Amino acid sequence: MVKAFGDIGKALTIIPEPFFSPEFNLADEDLFERFLVPPQQNGEGGEGGEGGGSWGMEHMLEQQELLTGYLDLVEVGLLKQIKARSGDFFRETTRFQALKELVGNGCADVKGMRKQLADIRTRVVEDVIGVPTKHRKRENLIMVVEKVDAARAVVEGVGKVRGMVEGGSYEEALVELDRLKGTIEKSKLDKLDCLESTLTNLAEYEKLSANRLCQEFVDGCGCYDRGNVEVNFRLLPKGRVLKETGNLKSVTELYALHLQETIKLTVKTTVAECAVDVNGSGGNDSNPAPLSTTKTSITLGVTAMTFPQFLSCLEMLFEQILGVLSLSSNVYAFLSTNGIDLPELKGGGAEARGGKTSMTALTSASELAHRSISELLRIRKDAHSLLNLSEIKQLWDACLAFTLELETHAHGVRAWGLRSTLLAQAKAFVERSHEKHMSNLVATLDSEKWGQCNVSGSRQGYLDNLCSGKAVLSKTVAQGTGRGEGEEASVVNEANIEGVRFKVVWSCLLLVEMLMSNLAAAAHFQSLASDVVGKVCELLRLFNSRTTQLVLGAGAIHSAAKLKSINAKHLALVSQCLGLVSSLLPHIRAALMAQLPRKQHALLGDLDKIKQDFNEHAEKILAKFVNIVATIVETSLAPTIMTFSFDEEVGKGTSPFLDGIVKNVSKLHAVLLGLLPQEQLQDVFSRVFNYLDTKIPELFKVANDWSLDYKAKAKAKGKGGQPPLFFYPKTDEGKDKMVKEVGVIVKELGELEMVGGGGFPGLEARVKEVIGGGGG
């Protein structure tokens, strides 16, 4: 440590690190024990012994000397640092003394300058500086006088206004109040505490006068009469005063409220009166029935009305509401002509005015009117779905006429709410009518006896109108009418479609009525034309599929009709019905196309597919006629071939097989002759003749081959008895007889009425060929 004196670096390495800590404190228990308390020595001196105490004292003295040495090292280090920086210290001290002298001199100069300025002010400025001060005081006094005069005028004006208000001269009161407001604004009297109560009175008088004058003006608007110029022009002074005083906005709000209340009251009272008439409880003079205007009573009253009563109620409402709107429109036009334009209301009319946020009193009343009518219609939506087409058209026409006139009075208003309600109810009507049509058609087809029915003159008129492009002009047949109900005296047996006659059954006529009803709905409700296309297609598909099941599938035997069998007459009538509907399909397509927009014409492609389905059905029926003949020939007549021998029966009788063919084909011809047109009749019998042309020789050959085979087997086994057998004739007489009888078939069937010749091009030749090579 002695060597470290004079070397501060070595001194720092000798002094322990804790002494340099900012928080060094010997009072700390740990530091004190570390540097001053001696450690315990095991084995040296006993507890409390003399040797132990002596050693501890010596250790403490050594530690104190060591700490003193540390302090000396620090002190020496500090002295060396002071010695090394003493020159800089004394130099800075000298500079500080110089700076102190400069600051003192500057303060003395400032003090002297202030004294000189005060002397100048005393000699030059004080005599002149009072002039602007006195001028300012004079202006302030003048302003005070003016404010006092203005305040006096305002106070006096309040008295005048009070008298005008009490006397009911609200126009003069508003003019005077407007003048006083100008005085207050010009003189800025609104900040005077002494006039606070006066200004409050003025505001109340202004509010009262404006409200009363606005009410008088609105009442005058309600009494507007285009034929009474004197009454109308009484509005103008009030309107000009309200315009000059900036109260027209309040007029608009009050007028809008007045019109809305008028509309509400009109709706409530009209509906309530009609409901009272419906219930028959109009009350008496001594105890009149209360007229409830609550929503519940209106709902009950509206739902209790029949359709004619409701339509009459609507017509009364339309007349009264349009009268109110027409009067309001005339008022607006009159005021605008005379320079009084009522401002628009803010914050309404977004739905009716294309997203704008402003509307007039007239437009607000118009919107309330069409919303009220929409609500009445919505209350009766279930009842309206049960109306017939004539009634729903009446409702549609009446509401649409009201809508168009309402939009004419209130420019910019589009009654989308009422239009959408009408459209929804028309759609519900179409849906309900379609469901009814489908169920009625199914029930009618199931109970159909498939017998021909007559066609009334009215129904033929519908068909003529449809074929001539005038389907919408037909008077709609009442829906759900029974057979013969409502028919006219001019009855015909067949339906005439552009010169082609068809025999029809009742279910086919009912289908035509339903189709005409749908076409009329599409024409009247053009927005629903696309829906009607689907309904028409569903009806046609149902008729086609159900007819196929009942007739071709023989379902009519087990249906409500309980037919014993399906015969050619039933098939022929079905074929005629299919032909009639197929003939009408192009006209139905044209009628629907006229109601559809161009982009929806693709929907009519379903009708083309349905026509193809009808044609395929008709083709199956024609094939069914051949099947009937084939069944008779192959099942009933073919076994009779075995009972007749042409060799043995020469000069005696005719073949029951060939004779049966002639009789059965002639019976089929007799049935179809009165039911099918010549073209279809020729088509059917051409198919029958082609079948017989190949089948007769084939059956003879089968019978001959079977007989030969049986005879050979019986001879080989030695059997005696045998069943009836048929062999080709061996004699010339037998062969000639067989050829002649086949020729009789060709001749007699070829001479059938409206069938045409050439039906058996190769029958005789085939028969000659097979018998020429036959043998026994």
Disulfide bonds with the S-S distance in Angstrom:
none
